[in-house]
Amino acid sequence: MKRRMLALLLAGAMAFSVTACGGGGVSSKDQRKEDSKSDKQVGIEISSEEQGPPPEDAPVGGQFVVGISPGSLTPDMRNGWAANATNSGFIALMEGYDTVIEKRDRTLDWDPVVVKEHEVTANDDGSKTYRIVINDNLKWSDGTPITAKDYVFGILMNSSPEYAACEADATRGWALVGFNEFNSGEKKEFSGVRLLGDYEFSVTMTAEELPNYFELSNISYSPDPLAAIAPGVDVKDDGNGAYLTEEYTEDLLRKTLLDPETGFRYKNPVVCGPYKLKNIDLSTETVELEINEEYLGTYDGTKPHVQSIISKPVATETARDEFEKGTIDTYGAGTAEKIEAAMTKIEEGEWEFNYGIVPGSNMTELRFVCDFGPTQFEEVRRAIAYILDRDEMTKQLTGGYSHVVDCYATDASSNYLATKDILEKELTHYSYDLEKAKQELIAGGWTLNEKGEEYQEGVDKWRYKEVDGELMKLKVEVACGEDDYSKLYNTVIPPEAEKIGMEYKYTSMDFALIINHMNREGVDPTYNIFYSSVGVPEIVYYWRAFDDAPELMGLWNQSRISDEGLKTTTKAMQKIDPEDTEEFRKAYVEFQKAWNKALPSVPMECGVSYSFFNPKLKNYVPRAYDGWSGCILDAYIEE
Amino acid sequence: MAKYILKRLGYIVIVFFLLSFLLFGIFKMVPGDPARLMVEGQKMSVSPEQYEMLYQQARERLGLDKPLPVQYFSWFGNILRGDLGYSSVYRLPVIELIGPPMKNTIALNVVYYIFLFLIGIPLGIKCAVKKDTVFDTSVQVATMIGISIPFFISALVFIFLFAIVIPIFPISGMVTTGANYTGFRAFLDYMYHMALPVIVSLTGMGGLIRYVRGSLLDALSMDYVRTARAKGLKEKTVIYKHAFRNALIPITGWIVGSIVAIFGGAVIIETLFSWKGVGKLLIDSLNQHDYTVALSMQMFYILLGLASNLITDLCYCIVDPRIKLD
């Protein structure tokens, strides 16, 4: 009997012997129930308009646990190497004191906490010099003062060949005069960067980057701790541009940046942002940040109030359970199934959490390649838009939690939101209409059959057009992945295309191969359409993205489109005074109209996600573009 | 024996070389450009000239600017020197990347195998001895169910039962968040988080139980067992001294194979329990076209596999004197 029991007991032994070791460290369900007895408000939707700095009497303390995707944390605690979205949240909280910041209304401005005064001078050669005087009360997390040398060092190091030799991204000063010579090691001075005093420096933006409505985005520089990263090195300026003394070498950087135990890349020991790194353990994927007491605050006085921020790896499959159990403090639901399941719990009072609805900044699209084949013709692109029932497809894919847009924007964009009413009236909403699709093709000259005779519907299968003396078949090739979106599009679109005499052929492939084809890396142009999800950031250099200069094709101009309307409207946007928002928005409307007509891609949908969070978090306002790291800076904790 | 070992070592070198050549070729044939993926994110943040420069630098860093034979011999030479290469995704030496997850994988597997053998072998023996009894049938049915249910289902069921309904285990993770335990308390915390993944893994122990049971049943049907019983030996002596020692011969392969498996990750368990191990790292590397990582790990497993084959054969020779190695 004893032996019989032994085998069974062994199976359970580990389970029960270690059970006693658990607990501690995080809030529990019981704790939440206790909390709910107080007058805590739960189940409330928090609007993004409620965002703002925490109240002056907000308490400092508490702990915020953020769930991260298992395996996603890289060792990088500093930008420049392989920091991904997971790392970026933590890194963003350790960075600060940029000369130019994006304010809550998404406009760019000088940060008054950092910049005491600035002066902009237009130079004869078309370049612009920005003289910047910083405040003398800024400090690093180790208590040492931040001076102009730290700012200049930041630009120099992050543009230097020595930094590049450490496999880092050495392009920080790319928009400044003299970058190429400095970056290649040809010159030791960076002529576009000047050290003018203990708290004064200047940068000169190259004429090629001007005019630029978003020019301030290229003048947003943060400091790097010279004394800590490059001990013994000095920043000097003899009149030809700032430079680093000869003690600055690759070996020195390898020692201070890349040492696994102490290097800035992995431990970032001296920072100037709201938080500093307390601990990182890669084997358990734990990052712990704590408040940097030396931090003076953001432009509007926001200072951190949550004492400790900790990561916890959580699988997608168990994230909701972890959140419900209280082991993580936020839970993002991005699909209809997840949103509805969570909202049901909120509505039925099972979940005592609050939430915010966050518009996505990504949109899915059918991106055309506009420099070869049938999709080089805008009539074909529009015809394809007319054979799609975008509203219905979007509903099927997202359960109604996203919607169709008709321009190059998402609901996250402030410019789009400000002009939405006008755009909705002005833009063509391409909806399923086979007749209009056929009319577009006829107008575009797709009126022949394979023999070069007139195309007869019901008799001829495919349309042709005479291009440069030869017949071109109306056949589009699509490169796509194997996701749900691609599957639906590939099921629905080909039969509709056939109805208008268009052959629509798709090939599913690996992402890396799609990238190869997009970049035409060792392959001939083959595919006319790529299904893609594209991020539409607040700041877009539209004038580059739709410029048809050969060197921009396939890089900035990803659709390889050459369209006069797009070029004219975007060049107009480029030249607008950075402070004239109203004028920019007028030009923005014109651009979107041109885009909607030329249709470099068919926008399919842009979605929303629901961000649920523990009600112990006060003033936590989920919103577009800012991830958890942006929201937590405003928040404080009331247990 | 020494001659045999030397000969096998020679084979190992040749097989390792050939497989390295084959695998390198296969990875190189996979479409996609790791250097392009490395700089893709910077496409719209620098000028076209600078982007091209970054791309060329990435090619150089990954050694892609050299002819294929040079790439192969350079890579193979580095492997032999213990330099596993450079991850294009993490921008780190592969050896630094593999360290932490390998530690977790080994820890999880060691504990798993200890419990597997402690439970599986006695259960297998008991089933063989009690063949066709209620106990045997129950174990067979239970283990068959365990084998039949995929880990991703059993893991979710166990999480639901033992972390949510009866919350005696954490749902996932490796440490209690924010607890910052040290020393023995940290060890206990680590083991506490390991418990549920190990228990779920043990639901698949039916294979070993059935293997042991089968081997022992074969041994028990042998004439020497009948002779032993006829001599009047105690049943315990018959089973453990005569039958089980012979049954151990095929089980040896299992046990030695486990030594190799200790280094292998379990993707589903690692993913669902957020256990940072090499299984997920390998899959992620393949998905992200981080070939250096994937290739290095494959070569490591090949070497382990080849070594374990040799060790298994040597072990057979030790446990069964009838086997002669030439």
Interface residues (C-beta under 8 A of the other chain):
Chain A: R3 R4 L6 A7 L10 A11 M14 A15 F16 V18 T19 C21 G22 G23 G24 G25 V26 K29 Q63 V65 P70 G71 T74 P75 W81 A82 A164 E167 D169 T171 W174 N180 N183 E208 P260 N279 D281 L282 S283 T284 E285 T286 E288 S308 I310 K312 P313 V314 A315 E317 T318 D321 E322 K325 T327 M509 D510 A512 L513 I515 N516 N519 E521 G522 Y541 R544 A545 E551 L552 L555 W556
Chain B: V30 P31 G32 D33 P34 R36 L37 E40 Q42 K43 M44 S45 V46 S47 P48 E49 Q50 Y51 L54 Q57 R61 V89 Y90 R91 L92 E96 P100 P101 K103 N104 V111 F115 L118 I119 P122 L123 K126 F135 L156 I159 F160 F162 A163 I164 P167 I168 F169 P170 I171 S172 G173 M174 V175 T176 T177 G178 A179 N180 L188 D189 M191 Y192 M194 A195 L196 V198 I199 L202 E270 T271 L272 F273 S274 W275 K276 K280 L281 D284 H289
